[in-house]
Amino acid sequence: MADTAASHIAGSQGADGHGDGTRRDFLLLTAGALGGIGAAISVWPFVDSLNPAADTLALSSTEVDLAPVQVGQRLTVSWRGKPVFIDHRTPEEIKAAQDLDVATLRDPQADKDRVKKPEWLVVVGVCTHLGCIPLGNKPGDDKGPFGGWFCPCHGSVYDTSARIRQGPAPQNLAVPPYQFTSDTAIKIG
């Protein structure tokens, strides 16, 4: 019986002894490739679930019509769940923001680096100290001694370019990415 098994093995290898080697290699490579493809297909739903949802992507940008906003008026819009302050600054506010010596500021930024058009200031309305929403966008709100915004939580005061002037906030109010789509409209995000 051992002779029959040895003759069967010898017969299947052929005269050179390598008959099944290439077929076995092919089958191993094919099985490995199909296993890899199967693993990738089974992992894809998990990887895809890490992408942001469609409703989140829809909130990634906000378009704002600035035509109804009068000089001296401030507007609050929502972008990515945060308030964004849009200020149609008066010539006096622009001059006060531009004339300030930035070397005296805790977070030195020139006004021209914070605006795309001097008459429009666009900032995220979240205090950089602990995330409160500063006052100053509604008529009658306390704007602080520098005419900008005042955070009532811990007393941070921002000027007309939303730069920190007093209080514990370490940085200026952030400027979100935005662009003018026309003379009277912007797209935030």
N, CA, C and O atoms as a DFTB+ gen file, in Angstrom:
756 C
 N C O
     1  1       0.815      -1.170       0.000
     2  2       0.000       0.000       0.000
     3  2       0.861       1.236       0.000
     4  3       0.496       2.241      -0.610
     5  1       2.006       1.188       0.675
     6  2       2.921       2.310       0.652
     7  2       3.468       2.511      -0.737
     8  3       3.738       3.642      -1.142
     9  1       3.640       1.421      -1.483
    10  2       4.111       1.548      -2.853
    11  2       3.082       2.258      -3.718
    12  3       3.463       3.013      -4.613
    13  1       1.812       2.047      -3.488
    14  2       0.767       2.680      -4.298
    15  2       0.731       4.176      -4.021
    16  3       0.574       4.960      -4.957
    17  1       0.872       4.604      -2.754
    18  2       0.860       6.019      -2.421
    19  2       2.076       6.714      -2.989
    20  3       1.974       7.831      -3.497
    21  1       3.239       6.060      -2.909
    22  2       4.449       6.662      -3.460
    23  2       4.370       6.773      -4.963
    24  3       4.831       7.760      -5.535
    25  1       3.790       5.770      -5.618
    26  2       3.672       5.849      -7.075
    27  2       2.650       6.918      -7.471
    28  3       2.808       7.568      -8.505
    29  1       1.609       7.105      -6.663
    30  2       0.613       8.150      -6.962
    31  2       1.243       9.539      -6.831
    32  3       1.002      10.413      -7.664
    33  1       2.054       9.742      -5.777
    34  2       2.725      11.026      -5.587
    35  2       3.718      11.260      -6.711
    36  3       3.779      12.352      -7.277
    37  1       4.479      10.256      -7.029
    38  2       5.445      10.401      -8.112
    39  2       4.749      10.658      -9.431
    40  3       5.240      11.423     -10.262
    41  1       3.592      10.013      -9.626
    42  2       2.865      10.216     -10.885
    43  2       2.281      11.604     -10.983
    44  3       2.208      12.167     -12.075
    45  1       1.861      12.173      -9.859
    46  2       1.265      13.502      -9.916
    47  2       2.312      14.598     -10.075
    48  3       2.000      15.687     -10.557
    49  1       3.545      14.322      -9.676
    50  2       4.595      15.327      -9.823
    51  2       5.147      15.352     -11.232
    52  3       5.791      16.327     -11.616
    53  1       4.927      14.362     -11.974
    54  2       5.453      14.325     -13.328
    55  2       6.896      13.906     -13.315
    56  3       7.434      13.554     -12.265
    57  1       7.525      13.938     -14.449
    58  2       8.892      13.450     -14.596
    59  2       9.894      14.345     -13.880
    60  3      10.896      13.848     -13.366
    61  1       9.644      15.685     -13.831
    62  2      10.620      16.592     -13.210
    63  2      10.370      16.797     -11.720
    64  3      11.170      17.449     -11.049
    65  1       9.270      16.250     -11.189
    66  2       9.001      16.362      -9.762
    67  2       8.363      17.686      -9.365
    68  3       8.239      17.935      -8.166
    69  1       7.943      18.563     -10.299
    70  2       7.363      19.887      -9.981
    71  2       5.983      20.085     -10.598
    72  3       5.603      21.236     -10.814
    73  1       5.239      19.092     -10.884
    74  2       3.961      19.216     -11.599
    75  2       2.915      20.010     -10.848
    76  3       2.278      20.889     -11.429
    77  1       2.717      19.719      -9.555
    78  2       1.660      20.401      -8.812
    79  2       2.128      21.700      -8.173
    80  3       1.289      22.457      -7.685
    81  1       3.408      21.993      -8.150
    82  2       3.943      23.183      -7.491
    83  2       3.374      24.462      -8.046
    84  3       2.988      25.332      -7.265
    85  1       3.300      24.626      -9.338
    86  2       2.776      25.865      -9.900
    87  2       1.277      25.969      -9.691
    88  3       0.765      27.065      -9.466
    89  1       0.563      24.858      -9.760
    90  2      -0.870      24.872      -9.535
    91  2      -1.166      25.206      -8.070
    92  3      -2.088      25.970      -7.782
    93  1      -0.397      24.642      -7.155
    94  2      -0.581      24.901      -5.729
    95  2      -0.281      26.371      -5.431
    96  3      -1.025      27.007      -4.684
    97  1       0.790      26.919      -5.997
    98  2       1.122      28.333      -5.812
    99  2       0.003      29.229      -6.331
   100  3      -0.361      30.218      -5.694
   101  1      -0.533      28.876      -7.483
   102  2      -1.635      29.656      -8.064
   103  2      -2.846      29.644      -7.137
   104  3      -3.465      30.680      -6.895
   105  1      -3.175      28.463      -6.623
   106  2      -4.330      28.353      -5.735
   107  2      -4.105      29.126      -4.427
   108  3      -5.025      29.774      -3.928
   109  1      -2.909      29.064      -3.879
   110  2      -2.606      29.813      -2.654
   111  2      -2.680      31.322      -2.895
   112  3      -3.245      32.049      -2.078
   113  1      -2.124      31.795      -3.994
   114  2      -2.187      33.232      -4.305
   115  2      -3.623      33.688      -4.541
   116  3      -4.021      34.757      -4.080
   117  1      -4.396      32.881      -5.255
   118  2      -5.791      33.230      -5.530
   119  2      -6.604      33.267      -4.236
   120  3      -7.381      34.195      -4.017
   121  1      -6.426      32.258      -3.380
   122  2      -7.154      32.235      -2.109
   123  2      -6.754      33.420      -1.236
   124  3      -7.609      34.023      -0.588
   125  1      -5.467      33.762      -1.209
   126  2      -5.009      34.912      -0.438
   127  2      -5.578      36.220      -0.956
   128  3      -5.987      37.079      -0.174
   129  1      -5.605      36.375      -2.281
   130  2      -6.160      37.600      -2.870
   131  2      -7.646      37.720      -2.577
   132  3      -8.120      38.797      -2.215
   133  1      -8.389      36.626      -2.729
   134  2      -9.830      36.671      -2.440
   135  2     -10.078      36.945      -0.959
   136  3     -11.021      37.660      -0.619
   137  1      -9.249      36.389      -0.071
   138  2      -9.375      36.670       1.351
   139  2      -9.118      38.136       1.668
   140  3      -9.820      38.734       2.483
   141  1      -8.100      38.719       1.014
   142  2      -7.798      40.144       1.211
   143  2      -8.929      41.035       0.724
   144  3      -9.288      42.007       1.389
   145  1      -9.493      40.705      -0.437
   146  2     -10.619      41.481      -0.976
   147  2     -11.818      41.365      -0.051
   148  3     -12.505      42.352       0.209
   149  1     -12.072      40.151       0.451
   150  2     -13.186      39.948       1.378
   151  2     -13.014      40.754       2.660
   152  3     -13.977      41.323       3.175
   153  1     -11.784      40.800       3.176
   154  2     -11.522      41.585       4.388
   155  2     -11.739      43.075       4.128
   156  3     -12.322      43.772       4.959
   157  1     -11.271      43.564       2.973
   158  2     -11.453      44.982       2.640
   159  2     -12.928      45.324       2.499
   160  3     -13.369      46.382       2.946
   161  1     -13.691      44.429       1.878
   162  2     -15.129      44.674       1.702
   163  2     -15.836      44.689       3.053
   164  3     -16.749      45.487       3.265
   165  1     -15.426      43.821       3.960
   166  2     -16.093      43.787       5.264
   167  2     -15.703      44.973       6.142
   168  3     -16.485      45.361       7.009
   169  1     -14.522      45.562       5.950
   170  2     -14.070      46.698       6.754
   171  2     -14.610      48.018       6.203
   172  3     -14.730      48.978       6.963
   173  1     -14.936      48.102       4.928
   174  2     -15.353      49.355       4.296
   175  2     -16.538      50.031       4.998
   176  3     -16.475      51.243       5.205
   177  1     -17.616      49.327       5.380
   178  2     -18.712      50.024       6.063
   179  2     -18.265      50.734       7.338
   180  3     -18.759      51.819       7.643
   181  1     -17.344      50.140       8.079
   182  2     -16.831      50.787       9.283
   183  2     -16.057      52.058       8.942
   184  3     -16.260      53.096       9.572
   185  1     -15.182      51.982       7.959
   186  2     -14.392      53.149       7.552
   187  2     -15.317      54.236       7.023
   188  3     -15.125      55.414       7.327
   189  1     -16.311      53.859       6.241
   190  2     -17.246      54.835       5.675
   191  2     -18.071      55.512       6.764
   192  3     -18.459      56.671       6.616
   193  1     -18.342      54.800       7.852
   194  2     -19.137      55.395       8.935
   195  2     -18.378      56.504       9.657
   196  3     -18.992      57.296      10.373
   197  1     -17.069      56.580       9.489
   198  2     -16.280      57.635      10.122
   199  2     -16.379      58.966       9.388
   200  3     -15.987      59.994       9.941
   201  1     -16.889      58.980       8.162
   202  2     -17.058      60.227       7.404
   203  2     -18.198      61.037       8.004
   204  3     -19.121      60.459       8.578
   205  1     -18.156      62.379       7.885
   206  2     -19.248      63.188       8.431
   207  2     -20.556      62.925       7.685
   208  3     -20.566      62.627       6.490
   209  1     -21.644      63.044       8.418
   210  2     -22.970      62.835       7.837
   211  2     -23.314      63.960       6.858
   212  3     -22.722      65.038       6.899
   213  1     -24.270      63.693       5.988
   214  2     -24.666      64.673       4.969
   215  2     -25.193      65.962       5.605
   216  3     -24.921      67.051       5.100
   217  1     -25.945      65.854       6.710
   218  2     -26.460      67.063       7.357
   219  2     -25.329      67.885       7.981
   220  3     -25.428      69.110       8.053
   221  1     -24.280      67.242       8.422
   222  2     -23.121      67.957       8.953
   223  2     -22.375      68.669       7.838
   224  3     -21.956      69.815       7.998
   225  1     -22.209      67.993       6.711
   226  2     -21.544      68.627       5.573
   227  2     -22.330      69.828       5.064
   228  3     -21.739      70.803       4.601
   229  1     -23.653      69.766       5.145
   230  2     -24.475      70.883       4.698
   231  2     -24.246      72.120       5.557
   232  3     -24.401      73.244       5.079
   233  1     -23.879      71.923       6.823
   234  2     -23.630      73.043       7.728
   235  2     -22.204      73.572       7.639
   236  3     -21.847      74.514       8.347
   237  1     -21.391      72.977       6.781
   238  2     -19.985      73.370       6.729
   239  2     -19.782      74.751       6.128
   240  3     -18.711      75.339       6.284
   241  1     -20.783      75.274       5.449
   242  2     -20.678      76.642       4.944
   243  2     -22.025      77.343       5.104
   244  3     -23.084      76.716       5.084
   245  1     -21.946      78.657       5.261
   246  2     -23.143      79.484       5.432
   247  2     -23.012      80.696       4.533
   248  3     -21.971      81.353       4.514
   249  1     -24.060      80.993       3.791
   250  2     -24.068      82.190       2.950
   251  2     -24.907      83.261       3.634
   252  3     -25.986      82.984       4.159
   253  1     -24.393      84.493       3.619
   254  2     -25.062      85.588       4.317
   255  2     -25.218      86.762       3.366
   256  3     -24.258      87.186       2.722
   257  1     -26.449      87.288       3.283
   258  2     -26.735      88.497       2.498
   259  2     -26.495      89.705       3.400
   260  3     -27.161      89.871       4.422
   261  1     -25.543      90.539       3.011
   262  2     -25.185      91.698       3.829
   263  2     -25.944      92.965       3.445
   264  3     -25.814      93.984       4.123
   265  1     -26.728      92.921       2.378
   266  2     -27.416      94.116       1.883
   267  2     -28.280      94.802       2.938
   268  3     -28.259      96.030       3.012
   269  1     -29.039      94.072       3.758
   270  2     -29.888      94.775       4.733
   271  2     -29.153      95.297       5.965
   272  3     -29.755      96.009       6.769
   273  1     -27.891      94.974       6.138
   274  2     -27.151      95.384       7.334
   275  2     -26.638      96.809       7.149
   276  3     -25.829      97.080       6.262
   277  1     -27.118      97.707       7.995
   278  2     -26.758      99.120       7.914
   279  2     -25.407      99.373       8.585
   280  3     -24.956      98.576       9.408
   281  1     -24.769     100.481       8.228
   282  2     -23.509     100.874       8.862
   283  2     -23.746     101.028      10.358
   284  3     -24.699     101.686      10.775
   285  1     -22.874     100.419      11.168
   286  2     -23.014     100.473      12.623
   287  2     -23.843      99.328      13.187
   288  3     -23.943      99.175      14.404
   289  1     -24.429      98.536      12.326
   290  2     -25.269      97.428      12.774
   291  2     -24.452      96.131      12.821
   292  3     -23.531      95.929      12.030
   293  1     -24.814      95.267      13.763
   294  2     -24.150      93.972      13.903
   295  2     -25.165      92.856      13.722
   296  3     -26.342      92.994      14.057
   297  1     -24.683      91.761      13.191
   298  2     -25.533      90.627      12.862
   299  2     -24.892      89.363      13.434
   300  3     -23.667      89.237      13.442
   301  1     -25.707      88.435      13.909
   302  2     -25.214      87.144      14.375
   303  2     -25.810      86.063      13.500
   304  3     -27.027      86.002      13.328
   305  1     -24.956      85.201      12.937
   306  2     -25.412      84.053      12.159
   307  2     -24.776      82.803      12.769
   308  3     -23.843      82.899      13.565
   309  1     -25.281      81.649      12.395
   310  2     -24.747      80.396      12.910
   311  2     -23.928      79.696      11.832
   312  3     -24.345      79.608      10.677
   313  1     -22.768      79.204      12.222
   314  2     -21.901      78.446      11.322
   315  2     -21.280      77.326      12.126
   316  3     -20.601      77.579      13.122
   317  1     -21.502      76.089      11.708
   318  2     -20.995      74.901      12.403
   319  2     -21.402      74.884      13.876
   320  3     -20.644      74.440      14.738
   321  1     -22.588      75.365      14.142
   322  2     -23.102      75.370      15.503
   323  2     -22.551      76.471      16.388
   324  3     -22.827      76.493      17.587
   325  1     -21.780      77.382      15.824
   326  2     -21.200      78.483      16.600
   327  2     -21.762      79.810      16.093
   328  3     -22.096      79.938      14.915
   329  1     -21.865      80.800      16.990
   330  2     -22.281      82.117      16.521
   331  2     -21.127      82.815      15.799
   332  3     -19.974      82.744      16.225
   333  1     -21.459      83.480      14.715
   334  2     -20.485      84.300      13.989
   335  2     -21.012      85.724      14.004
   336  3     -22.146      85.986      13.604
   337  1     -20.166      86.646      14.476
   338  2     -20.530      88.060      14.532
   339  2     -20.077      88.739      13.247
   340  3     -18.922      88.617      12.840
   341  1     -20.995      89.452      12.619
   342  2     -20.681      90.247      11.431
   343  2     -20.982      91.693      11.788
   344  3     -22.113      92.041      12.127
   345  1     -19.963      92.523      11.708
   346  2     -20.071      93.924      12.112
   347  2     -19.840      94.820      10.901
   348  3     -18.775      94.780      10.284
   349  1     -20.852      95.635      10.561
   350  2     -20.699      96.649       9.502
   351  2     -20.181      97.899      10.207
   352  3     -20.953      98.723      10.697
   353  1     -18.878      98.018      10.244
   354  2     -18.221      99.035      11.063
   355  2     -18.366     100.442      10.502
   356  3     -18.423     100.661       9.292
   357  1     -18.423     101.379      11.433
   358  2     -18.478     102.795      11.062
   359  2     -17.059     103.266      10.735
   360  3     -16.094     102.608      11.121
   361  1     -16.917     104.385      10.035
   362  2     -15.575     104.915       9.762
   363  2     -14.774     105.168      11.051
   364  3     -13.558     104.982      11.069
   365  1     -15.449     105.588      12.117
   366  2     -14.769     105.821      13.390
   367  2     -14.226     104.517      13.974
   368  3     -13.105     104.484      14.484
   369  1     -15.013     103.446      13.902
   370  2     -14.566     102.146      14.416
   371  2     -13.384     101.620      13.603
   372  3     -12.443     101.056      14.161
   373  1     -13.436     101.805      12.304
   374  2     -12.340     101.360      11.435
   375  2     -11.069     102.122      11.791
   376  3     -10.000     101.527      11.927
   377  1     -11.190     103.450      11.942
   378  2     -10.014     104.275      12.261
   379  2      -9.433     103.881      13.617
   380  3      -8.214     103.778      13.758
   381  1     -10.289     103.659      14.613
   382  2      -9.813     103.259      15.941
   383  2      -9.081     101.916      15.876
   384  3      -8.072     101.727      16.556
   385  1      -9.583     100.992      15.066
   386  2      -8.951      99.675      14.943
   387  2      -7.621      99.754      14.196
   388  3      -6.674      99.042      14.529
   389  1      -7.554     100.613      13.193
   390  2      -6.335     100.716      12.383
   391  2      -5.244     101.535      13.074
   392  3      -4.061     101.276      12.857
   393  1      -5.613     102.513      13.895
   394  2      -4.633     103.407      14.519
   395  2      -3.961     102.828      15.762
   396  3      -2.994     103.405      16.259
   397  1      -4.443     101.725      16.262
   398  2      -3.898     101.136      17.482
   399  2      -2.511     100.544      17.234
   400  3      -2.281      99.893      16.214
   401  1      -1.591     100.772      18.170
   402  2      -0.256     100.186      18.103
   403  2      -0.376      98.713      18.504
   404  3      -0.622      98.409      19.671
   405  1      -0.203      97.791      17.538
   406  2      -0.403      96.371      17.818
   407  2       0.627      95.802      18.782
   408  3       0.407      94.735      19.355
   409  1       1.737      96.487      18.970
   410  2       2.757      96.013      19.915
   411  2       2.235      96.035      21.344
   412  3       2.783      95.350      22.207
   413  1       1.188      96.807      21.609
   414  2       0.628      96.890      22.958
   415  2      -0.386      95.780      23.233
   416  3      -0.889      95.672      24.352
   417  1      -0.690      94.963      22.238
   418  2      -1.720      93.934      22.386
   419  2      -1.155      92.604      22.872
   420  3      -0.012      92.258      22.573
   421  1      -1.954      91.874      23.610
   422  2      -1.575      90.536      24.082
   423  2      -1.436      89.574      22.913
   424  3      -0.508      88.766      22.880
   425  1      -2.348      89.653      21.958
   426  2      -2.320      88.825      20.739
   427  2      -2.222      89.797      19.568
   428  3      -3.241      90.161      18.979
   429  1      -0.999      90.222      19.223
   430  2      -0.847      91.305      18.238
   431  2      -1.234      90.895      16.818
   432  3      -0.612      90.031      16.200
   433  1      -2.277      91.546      16.333
   434  2      -2.717      91.383      14.945
   435  2      -3.190      92.744      14.465
   436  3      -3.970      93.422      15.133
   437  1      -2.702      93.128      13.295
   438  2      -3.168      94.383      12.703
   439  2      -4.592      94.202      12.203
   440  3      -4.993      93.097      11.837
   441  1      -5.349      95.282      12.186
   442  2      -6.729      95.223      11.717
   443  2      -6.793      94.727      10.272
   444  3      -7.688      93.958       9.922
   445  1      -5.853      95.159       9.434
   446  2      -5.874      94.767       8.017
   447  2      -5.677      93.262       7.837
   448  3      -6.054      92.713       6.801
   449  1      -5.090      92.584       8.835
   450  2      -4.906      91.138       8.772
   451  2      -6.140      90.372       9.229
   452  3      -6.207      89.151       9.084
   453  1      -7.118      91.088       9.783
   454  2      -8.319      90.446      10.323
   455  2      -9.556      90.670       9.450
   456  3     -10.597      90.057       9.685
   457  1      -9.449      91.540       8.452
   458  2     -10.604      91.844       7.601
   459  2     -10.216      91.742       6.129
   460  3      -9.057      91.930       5.761
   461  1     -11.210      91.440       5.298
   462  2     -10.986      91.437       3.850
   463  2     -11.403      92.784       3.250
   464  3     -10.807      93.247       2.278
   465  1     -12.422      93.401       3.831
   466  2     -12.853      94.753       3.498
   467  2     -12.957      95.494       4.822
   468  3     -13.579      94.986       5.756
   469  1     -12.362      96.691       4.931
   470  2     -12.323      97.380       6.234
   471  2     -13.686      97.593       6.890
   472  3     -13.783      97.604       8.117
   473  1     -14.726      97.760       6.101
   474  2     -16.032      98.042       6.699
   475  2     -16.730      96.805       7.265
   476  3     -17.705      96.933       8.005
   477  1     -16.243      95.608       6.925
   478  2     -16.872      94.373       7.398
   479  2     -15.905      93.563       8.255
   480  3     -14.832      93.178       7.793
   481  1     -16.285      93.309       9.494
   482  2     -15.523      92.437      10.385
   483  2     -16.351      91.175      10.600
   484  3     -17.529      91.250      10.949
   485  1     -15.728      90.010      10.391
   486  2     -16.405      88.723      10.564
   487  2     -15.566      87.892      11.541
   488  3     -14.411      87.576      11.256
   489  1     -16.151      87.538      12.699
   490  2     -15.426      86.771      13.713
   491  2     -16.345      85.717      14.331
   492  3     -17.566      85.869      14.351
   493  1     -15.733      84.655      14.831
   494  2     -16.472      83.638      15.579
   495  2     -16.760      84.223      16.956
   496  3     -15.842      84.648      17.658
   497  1     -18.021      84.243      17.339
   498  2     -18.448      84.881      18.583
   499  2     -18.330      83.987      19.789
   500  3     -19.299      83.803      20.526
   501  1     -17.146      83.422      20.004
   502  2     -16.907      82.569      21.163
   503  2     -15.655      83.091      21.862
   504  3     -14.584      83.160      21.259
   505  1     -15.793      83.457      23.134
   506  2     -14.671      83.983      23.899
   507  2     -13.555      82.945      23.962
   508  3     -13.809      81.758      24.172
   509  1     -12.332      83.398      23.780
   510  2     -11.193      82.485      23.749
   511  2     -10.719      82.090      25.145
   512  3      -9.740      81.356      25.283
   513  1     -11.403      82.569      26.175
   514  2     -11.030      82.180      27.532
   515  2     -11.662      80.840      27.881
   516  3     -10.957      79.842      28.032
   517  1     -12.982      80.807      28.010
   518  2     -13.661      79.560      28.368
   519  2     -14.867      79.258      27.486
   520  3     -15.687      78.411      27.839
   521  1     -14.988      79.926      26.359
   522  2     -16.033      79.579      25.396
   523  2     -17.381      80.226      25.607
   524  3     -18.369      79.757      25.042
   525  1     -17.465      81.270      26.386
   526  2     -18.727      81.997      26.542
   527  2     -18.991      82.828      25.290
   528  3     -18.104      83.006      24.455
   529  1     -20.209      83.331      25.167
   530  2     -20.553      84.188      24.025
   531  2     -20.563      85.630      24.509
   532  3     -21.387      85.996      25.346
   533  1     -19.651      86.456      23.988
   534  2     -19.582      87.853      24.427
   535  2     -20.822      88.657      24.039
   536  3     -21.519      88.338      23.076
   537  1     -21.072      89.699      24.812
   538  2     -22.148      90.651      24.522
   539  2     -21.612      91.727      23.579
   540  3     -20.407      91.967      23.508
   541  1     -22.527      92.366      22.862
   542  2     -22.132      93.488      22.022
   543  2     -22.764      93.471      20.646
   544  3     -22.607      94.425      19.884
   545  1     -23.481      92.399      20.310
   546  2     -24.089      92.343      18.983
   547  2     -25.507      92.887      18.956
   548  3     -25.988      93.299      17.900
   549  1     -26.185      92.896      20.095
   550  2     -27.556      93.390      20.140
   551  2     -27.560      94.849      20.583
   552  3     -26.701      95.256      21.366
   553  1     -28.508      95.639      20.097
   554  2     -28.612      97.028      20.578
   555  2     -28.836      97.031      22.095
   556  3     -29.652      96.270      22.614
   557  1     -28.108      97.886      22.783
   558  2     -28.221      97.981      24.232
   559  2     -27.248      97.089      24.984
   560  3     -27.108      97.226      26.200
   561  1     -26.563      96.168      24.284
   562  2     -25.564      95.312      24.942
   563  2     -24.358      96.134      25.376
   564  3     -24.018      97.143      24.757
   565  1     -23.723      95.687      26.444
   566  2     -22.481      96.297      26.895
   567  2     -21.375      95.922      25.913
   568  3     -21.089      94.740      25.725
   569  1     -20.751      96.922      25.285
   570  2     -19.682      96.682      24.319
   571  2     -18.305      96.884      24.943
   572  3     -17.288      96.754      24.261
   573  1     -18.269      97.193      26.204
   574  2     -16.992      97.405      26.876
   575  2     -16.399      98.760      26.549
   576  3     -16.937      99.487      25.713
   577  1     -15.301      99.109      27.195
   578  2     -14.706     100.437      27.027
   579  2     -14.052     100.656      25.653
   580  3     -13.709     101.789      25.316
   581  1     -13.877      99.611      24.870
   582  2     -13.228      99.769      23.568
   583  2     -14.212      99.660      22.409
   584  3     -13.796      99.637      21.251
   585  1     -15.509      99.591      22.700
   586  2     -16.554      99.616      21.680
   587  2     -16.707      98.327      20.888
   588  3     -17.340      98.323      19.832
   589  1     -16.137      97.234      21.380
   590  2     -16.222      95.963      20.657
   591  2     -17.199      95.013      21.309
   592  3     -18.412      95.145      21.145
   593  1     -16.667      94.049      22.055
   594  2     -17.471      93.045      22.723
   595  2     -16.985      92.880      24.150
   596  3     -15.813      93.092      24.458
   597  1     -17.928      92.491      25.024
   598  2     -17.615      92.287      26.426
   599  2     -18.134      90.910      26.830
   600  3     -19.310      90.606      26.631
   601  1     -17.259      90.074      27.399
   602  2     -17.659      88.750      27.862
   603  2     -17.996      88.841      29.348
   604  3     -17.100      89.060      30.164
   605  1     -19.267      88.678      29.717
   606  2     -19.663      88.849      31.111
   607  2     -19.212      87.712      32.028
   608  3     -19.249      87.863      33.249
   609  1     -18.793      86.593      31.474
   610  2     -18.399      85.446      32.322
   611  2     -17.186      85.774      33.191
   612  3     -17.207      85.540      34.399
   613  1     -16.129      86.317      32.580
   614  2     -14.907      86.596      33.329
   615  2     -14.300      87.957      33.013
   616  3     -13.186      88.257      33.443
   617  1     -15.031      88.784      32.260
   618  2     -14.604      90.158      32.052
   619  2     -13.656      90.420      30.897
   620  3     -12.992      91.456      30.887
   621  1     -13.566      89.527      29.926
   622  2     -12.724      89.797      28.759
   623  2     -13.364      90.885      27.909
   624  3     -14.576      90.896      27.694
   625  1     -12.516      91.807      27.424
   626  2     -12.990      92.940      26.642
   627  2     -12.257      92.935      25.300
   628  3     -11.033      92.825      25.246
   629  1     -13.031      93.056      24.218
   630  2     -12.483      93.059      22.857
   631  2     -12.757      94.411      22.209
   632  3     -13.755      95.060      22.521
   633  1     -11.873      94.836      21.305
   634  2     -12.048      96.131      20.640
   635  2     -12.852      95.976      19.343
   636  3     -13.427      94.917      19.089
   637  1     -12.890      97.040      18.519
   638  2     -13.694      97.047      17.296
   639  2     -13.116      96.166      16.189
   640  3     -13.703      96.059      15.113
   641  1     -11.971      95.536      16.447
   642  2     -11.419      94.550      15.530
   643  2     -11.448      93.168      16.186
   644  3     -10.832      92.225      15.689
   645  1     -12.174      93.055      17.316
   646  2     -12.339      91.819      18.080
   647  2     -11.010      91.292      18.609
   648  3     -10.790      90.084      18.695
   649  1     -10.126      92.234      18.964
   650  2      -8.845      91.869      19.573
   651  2      -8.957      92.005      21.080
   652  3      -9.589      92.939      21.573
   653  1      -8.353      91.088      21.814
   654  2      -8.431      91.105      23.268
   655  2      -7.667      92.319      23.811
   656  3      -6.512      92.556      23.456
   657  1      -8.340      93.074      24.675
   658  2      -7.718      94.275      25.250
   659  2      -7.606      94.193      26.757
   660  3      -6.664      94.730      27.338
   661  1      -8.566      93.522      27.405
   662  2      -8.539      93.373      28.868
   663  2      -9.138      92.016      29.222
   664  3      -9.903      91.433      28.453
   665  1      -8.773      91.533      30.399
   666  2      -9.372      90.297      30.883
   667  2      -8.523      89.075      30.615
   668  3      -7.423      89.184      30.074
   669  1      -9.025      87.914      30.991
   670  2      -8.223      86.692      30.957
   671  2      -8.117      85.999      29.593
   672  3      -7.318      85.074      29.449
   673  1      -8.882      86.410      28.607
   674  2      -8.828      85.717      27.311
   675  2      -7.417      85.795      26.726
   676  3      -6.825      86.874      26.697
   677  1      -6.869      84.667      26.260
   678  2      -5.500      84.669      25.762
   679  2      -5.350      85.132      24.316
   680  3      -4.269      85.552      23.905
   681  1      -6.425      85.057      23.550
   682  2      -6.334      85.378      22.119
   683  2      -7.507      86.228      21.675
   684  3      -8.509      86.369      22.377
   685  1      -7.347      86.795      20.472
   686  2      -8.419      87.550      19.835
   687  2      -9.544      86.595      19.443
   688  3      -9.342      85.383      19.365
   689  1     -10.732      87.155      19.198
   690  2     -11.805      86.328      18.644
   691  2     -11.331      85.823      17.281
   692  3     -10.733      86.571      16.508
   693  1     -11.600      84.568      17.000
   694  2     -11.106      83.932      15.775
   695  2     -11.840      84.456      14.542
   696  3     -13.039      84.731      14.584
   697  1     -11.096      84.587      13.448
   698  2     -11.686      84.959      12.161
   699  2     -11.915      83.665      11.385
   700  3     -10.957      82.947      11.100
   701  1     -13.173      83.350      11.033
   702  2     -13.425      82.109      10.303
   703  2     -13.004      82.259       8.841
   704  3     -12.834      83.380       8.363
   705  1     -12.838      81.158       8.136
   706  2     -12.576      81.286       6.704
   707  2     -13.838      81.799       6.009
   708  3     -14.913      81.216       6.147
   709  1     -13.698      82.879       5.271
   710  2     -14.856      83.421       4.551
   711  2     -14.370      84.130       3.299
   712  3     -13.195      84.476       3.173
   713  1     -15.302      84.339       2.378
   714  2     -14.994      85.075       1.156
   715  2     -16.231      85.844       0.713
   716  3     -17.365      85.442       0.971
   717  1     -15.979      86.961       0.040
   718  2     -17.074      87.741      -0.521
   719  2     -17.468      87.111      -1.847
   720  3     -16.632      86.955      -2.737
   721  1     -18.743      86.748      -1.981
   722  2     -19.229      86.193      -3.240
   723  2     -19.775      87.303      -4.140
   724  3     -19.922      87.117      -5.348
   725  1     -20.070      88.441      -3.547
   726  2     -20.450      89.656      -4.275
   727  2     -20.178      90.826      -3.340
   728  3     -19.636      90.626      -2.252
   729  1     -20.539      92.034      -3.735
   730  2     -20.313      93.200      -2.872
   731  2     -21.162      93.145      -1.613
   732  3     -20.813      93.754      -0.602
   733  1     -22.283      92.413      -1.665
   734  2     -23.207      92.396      -0.526
   735  2     -23.487      90.988      -0.022
   736  3     -24.522      90.756       0.602
   737  1     -22.587      90.044      -0.279
   738  2     -22.814      88.670       0.210
   739  2     -21.475      88.010       0.529
   740  3     -20.469      88.232      -0.145
   741  1     -21.498      87.188       1.585
   742  2     -20.304      86.425       1.935
   743  2     -20.679      84.961       2.103
   744  3     -21.831      84.608       2.354
   745  1     -19.660      84.123       1.954
   746  2     -19.808      82.694       2.224
   747  2     -18.802      82.346       3.311
   748  3     -17.595      82.502       3.127
   749  1     -19.311      81.872       4.451
   750  2     -18.459      81.497       5.570
   751  2     -18.217      79.986       5.485
   752  3     -19.153      79.202       5.326
   753  1     -16.968      79.603       5.591
   754  2     -16.633      78.169       5.537
   755  2     -16.135      77.721       4.189
   756  3     -15.819      76.545       4.007
